[in-house]
């Protein structure tokens, strides 16, 4: 990797932020701290996306995850947990059996990662990707694109139906 | 050793394992949803790493966008369900909501 001399430094910094924040999400006893640590993971992942020459996906990650999903999660946290019992709000059960499962899955995937020789091509040069993505969305991927709009519409209606107040007195 | 595909896959693996731990141990429904977000993010890192180092096109980036879109839909529906559970049970501990257990 010779396109940046500081590429490894930036990569290791972003990887450390991402993994450390993910550990914060997984191990924190306070659900509010977990939510804020999730922001570190999402921003670190956005930085990794930039390093992977995916500028548009990185911007979308910041807009939708950090600007939308995280704010929604924080709203749900604030609406559901009582501040008084904040210490027990995020209790975890079965730590040791879960660690066993995690170790098994991690060993299997790590071994697959270590022994596989991946097919490699010359890495993409970082160029603006919006043209290629827009072209793909309207040619090869037009059917998933339309399906995505239907899914989003269904999710919108579903969320409204789930969270509205029931009007019992009106028949039908 | 220069930073390459394997390094990104290793980061993705770590995030995935932490997300799996979160999903399996949390008893708070919102904590479980956060674990799902971690897992989806690790999948996205994989997509983009393979798109850059192994496939060389825009296909991986387009699919990463679809994953982000599905995560948004999942978060909206999931949190609406969590709020509904909270209104009914006054808790979001998933072990307390066992009305359907026979």
HADDOCK unambig.tbl for C-alpha pairs under 7 A between the chains (distance, minus, plus):
assign (segid A and resid 1 and name CA) (segid B and resid 2 and name CA) 6.06 0.50 0.50
assign (segid A and resid 1 and name CA) (segid B and resid 3 and name CA) 6.68 0.50 0.50
assign (segid A and resid 8 and name CA) (segid B and resid 3 and name CA) 5.93 0.50 0.50
assign (segid A and resid 15 and name CA) (segid B and resid 11 and name CA) 6.36 0.50 0.50
assign (segid A and resid 19 and name CA) (segid B and resid 14 and name CA) 6.75 0.50 0.50
assign (segid A and resid 19 and name CA) (segid B and resid 15 and name CA) 6.03 0.50 0.50
assign (segid A and resid 22 and name CA) (segid B and resid 15 and name CA) 6.19 0.50 0.50
assign (segid A and resid 22 and name CA) (segid B and resid 18 and name CA) 6.37 0.50 0.50
assign (segid A and resid 23 and name CA) (segid B and resid 18 and name CA) 6.20 0.50 0.50
assign (segid A and resid 26 and name CA) (segid B and resid 18 and name CA) 5.90 0.50 0.50
assign (segid A and resid 26 and name CA) (segid B and resid 19 and name CA) 6.72 0.50 0.50
assign (segid A and resid 26 and name CA) (segid B and resid 21 and name CA) 6.59 0.50 0.50
assign (segid A and resid 26 and name CA) (segid B and resid 22 and name CA) 4.80 0.50 0.50
assign (segid A and resid 31 and name CA) (segid B and resid 31 and name CA) 6.92 0.50 0.50
assign (segid A and resid 49 and name CA) (segid B and resid 48 and name CA) 6.93 0.50 0.50
assign (segid A and resid 52 and name CA) (segid B and resid 48 and name CA) 6.45 0.50 0.50
assign (segid A and resid 52 and name CA) (segid B and resid 49 and name CA) 6.28 0.50 0.50
assign (segid A and resid 52 and name CA) (segid B and resid 52 and name CA) 6.16 0.50 0.50
assign (segid A and resid 54 and name CA) (segid B and resid 61 and name CA) 6.96 0.50 0.50
assign (segid A and resid 57 and name CA) (segid B and resid 61 and name CA) 6.78 0.50 0.50
assign (segid A and resid 57 and name CA) (segid B and resid 65 and name CA) 6.52 0.50 0.50
assign (segid A and resid 69 and name CA) (segid B and resid 72 and name CA) 6.24 0.50 0.50
assign (segid A and resid 69 and name CA) (segid B and resid 75 and name CA) 6.39 0.50 0.50
assign (segid A and resid 76 and name CA) (segid B and resid 79 and name CA) 6.55 0.50 0.50
assign (segid A and resid 80 and name CA) (segid B and resid 86 and name CA) 6.53 0.50 0.50
assign (segid A and resid 90 and name CA) (segid B and resid 26 and name CA) 6.76 0.50 0.50
assign (segid A and resid 90 and name CA) (segid B and resid 27 and name CA) 6.84 0.50 0.50
assign (segid A and resid 90 and name CA) (segid B and resid 28 and name CA) 5.70 0.50 0.50
assign (segid A and resid 91 and name CA) (segid B and resid 26 and name CA) 6.46 0.50 0.50
assign (segid A and resid 91 and name CA) (segid B and resid 27 and name CA) 6.27 0.50 0.50
assign (segid A and resid 92 and name CA) (segid B and resid 25 and name CA) 4.95 0.50 0.50
assign (segid A and resid 92 and name CA) (segid B and resid 26 and name CA) 4.72 0.50 0.50
assign (segid A and resid 92 and name CA) (segid B and resid 27 and name CA) 5.91 0.50 0.50
assign (segid A and resid 93 and name CA) (segid B and resid 25 and name CA) 5.20 0.50 0.50
assign (segid A and resid 93 and name CA) (segid B and resid 26 and name CA) 6.73 0.50 0.50
assign (segid A and resid 94 and name CA) (segid B and resid 25 and name CA) 6.11 0.50 0.50
assign (segid A and resid 95 and name CA) (segid B and resid 25 and name CA) 6.34 0.50 0.50
assign (segid A and resid 98 and name CA) (segid B and resid 21 and name CA) 6.62 0.50 0.50
assign (segid A and resid 98 and name CA) (segid B and resid 24 and name CA) 6.65 0.50 0.50
assign (segid A and resid 98 and name CA) (segid B and resid 25 and name CA) 6.94 0.50 0.50
assign (segid A and resid 102 and name CA) (segid B and resid 17 and name CA) 6.31 0.50 0.50
assign (segid A and resid 102 and name CA) (segid B and resid 21 and name CA) 6.76 0.50 0.50
assign (segid A and resid 106 and name CA) (segid B and resid 17 and name CA) 6.76 0.50 0.50
assign (segid A and resid 119 and name CA) (segid B and resid 54 and name CA) 5.65 0.50 0.50
assign (segid A and resid 120 and name CA) (segid B and resid 53 and name CA) 5.71 0.50 0.50
assign (segid A and resid 120 and name CA) (segid B and resid 54 and name CA) 4.49 0.50 0.50
assign (segid A and resid 121 and name CA) (segid B and resid 53 and name CA) 5.90 0.50 0.50
assign (segid A and resid 121 and name CA) (segid B and resid 54 and name CA) 5.36 0.50 0.50
assign (segid A and resid 121 and name CA) (segid B and resid 55 and name CA) 6.84 0.50 0.50
assign (segid A and resid 121 and name CA) (segid B and resid 56 and name CA) 6.68 0.50 0.50
assign (segid A and resid 122 and name CA) (segid B and resid 53 and name CA) 6.68 0.50 0.50
assign (segid A and resid 123 and name CA) (segid B and resid 52 and name CA) 5.40 0.50 0.50
assign (segid A and resid 123 and name CA) (segid B and resid 53 and name CA) 4.86 0.50 0.50
assign (segid A and resid 123 and name CA) (segid B and resid 56 and name CA) 6.67 0.50 0.50
assign (segid A and resid 124 and name CA) (segid B and resid 52 and name CA) 5.44 0.50 0.50
assign (segid A and resid 124 and name CA) (segid B and resid 56 and name CA) 6.02 0.50 0.50
assign (segid A and resid 132 and name CA) (segid B and resid 58 and name CA) 6.27 0.50 0.50
assign (segid A and resid 133 and name CA) (segid B and resid 58 and name CA) 6.17 0.50 0.50
assign (segid A and resid 133 and name CA) (segid B and resid 62 and name CA) 6.10 0.50 0.50
assign (segid A and resid 152 and name CA) (segid B and resid 73 and name CA) 6.17 0.50 0.50
assign (segid A and resid 155 and name CA) (segid B and resid 73 and name CA) 5.61 0.50 0.50
assign (segid A and resid 155 and name CA) (segid B and resid 77 and name CA) 6.30 0.50 0.50
assign (segid A and resid 158 and name CA) (segid B and resid 77 and name CA) 6.79 0.50 0.50
assign (segid A and resid 159 and name CA) (segid B and resid 76 and name CA) 6.43 0.50 0.50
assign (segid A and resid 159 and name CA) (segid B and resid 77 and name CA) 5.31 0.50 0.50
assign (segid A and resid 159 and name CA) (segid B and resid 80 and name CA) 5.82 0.50 0.50
assign (segid A and resid 162 and name CA) (segid B and resid 80 and name CA) 6.14 0.50 0.50
assign (segid A and resid 162 and name CA) (segid B and resid 81 and name CA) 6.65 0.50 0.50
assign (segid A and resid 163 and name CA) (segid B and resid 80 and name CA) 5.80 0.50 0.50
assign (segid A and resid 163 and name CA) (segid B and resid 84 and name CA) 6.58 0.50 0.50
